[in-house]
Amino acid sequence: MTDTSEYVPPKIWTWDKESGGRFANINRPVAGPTHDKDLPVGKHPLQLYSLGTPNGVKVTVMLEELLAAGHSGAEYDAWLINIGEGDQFSSGFVGANPNSKIPALIDRSGPEPIRVFESGAILIHLAEKFGAFLPTDTAKRAETLSWLMWQMGSAPFLGGGFGHFYAYAPTKQEYPINRYAMEVKRQLDVLDRRLAESEFIAGGDYTIADMAIWPWYGALVKGLVYDAGEFLQVQEYKNVLRWTDQLAARPAVKRGRMVNRLTGDPASQLRERHDASDFELRTQDKLEAAG
């Protein structure tokens, strides 16, 4: 479909709440809280406030991997932040993340709570705190952090760019869809070429780079986001598919993907996580009660 009308920007931009598409109610041109509400605090040293979107999954996968590796200090409470209901605009959440985006982490393991926001920053904080999934060798560390930053810089083109215009925008427009589809395919080619020469993203070791990239690009090539697999011809990226399946088979990844999840099969959802036993105790009745 070709849009033949031309948009002429006004001299002064004004906010039109009706023009934001499916997620118009979660976006606004100002920051700060809309209502007073404190964040809940559980029993564990790490308090996560999140939602099971790709950015949230990065952190829950990391926490589950740390626990699987024997780091008992990584026990955590994962509290649901429902962005569709505006939970991210509470005074408590804005205090944890002034940008009002999930995830946010409060590390209460020391004498004073430490807030950490932005998913990449949380991954680095946890990796350095526990000495895991981030190499100490200078060259390997640089490679890992480079790929982590690649993901942080690339994902907006995938989510806010391609995903928005292809799946969520109120009208389909040829130019933005073509522009972002081209960029997403280029990014997939970057990953595919990299994974043709190494088992994991940063080399031979599984790192926070894999944990950051998998929830976005792994979900894309498996048709779990935007329903765009055929459109993007994702079967071309055989190395990305191999790596995606390899990570998806890890027990900690399976658990991490369930936490704070609100979509999909109810059996794949654990809306809040406060103890490792929650995965085993989860029942349909419990899911409905939490809804």
Steps between C-alpha positions, in 0.01 A plus 500: 500500500640838401404808697446775243423775750779723619535602861598862553642555850335790684707794611456388863447135592215419736417171671210312342413211731298330228795465261711259697348173383462196722733628771388863506403480867852412614680780316499868581734795440570570868671308779422458868233312698127517439401356837642416842568135571794336674670198351455172689808345660549127545736290706791463259802730450407571138166661420403502133212705363428387150283347229567202274589703191836440329670761719356344814590146392867597472519556875290206619707268281817645654368453854390142433837422339680639804293284732558196280874569521484489881488871585249488784532875554315549171168397656242755399143617513354587160206738530267551205493848349203509267585777257155478340353613832756774561692332785822647360377850578459446875714712729677187624592375156610843379724509805658175383515606136442865411456388138185300592602194297533142618705338637628664816705330770551599862803327649446484876794273577716782640459763770310729262265403216643550152270567209600372157297574189541420130522128431860513377611681814323239714676217317840663554423571867404139565791359298752709694327437833520122463802470272307305238412514131734793432862401427780663694748462215531848346442397138212262580338756729521764227342261249217415737424861587519601134229249410293602801514863387424388145176352629410806704553721196338266246183389680322837460515449123343157546238585763419867475576506129406183314271355767307822543439575134450140387286372786361784712468827309139607433571499124749304291743721310745378240794728570552434876431127463750468218754715680492299820461160334821569312678591824370198690613265224841666506519446875401133461775465241749653744402241758494212254850576375628528856338172607648324198841548659425453870269291715375796701477869423822612670699185423520157656336594830137571586479859625270790576523586129304184418250571776440850363468408133302175524169641634478740204654328200441144611131578547490667160642207304272254684192704412425600859489877437329704229394190298755605240699184434377447146517870417864518609589152370665412829578144387798651317680558829593141580772585751267728695241222505758248626607734780141589586404135546816432700419774751130417512586149621679630811286442814584844643396668174170312507436617855610857434268532205201407717549766767269805490346366182143604411460357151492161334410163645409536871735208567786723382418780745628568849365846564706561811795306635588509870663161551655228285215270599252730323581326174389165643203634700353689208145391412225627274301615803800697624541665159135602488515635856801713406324642195 
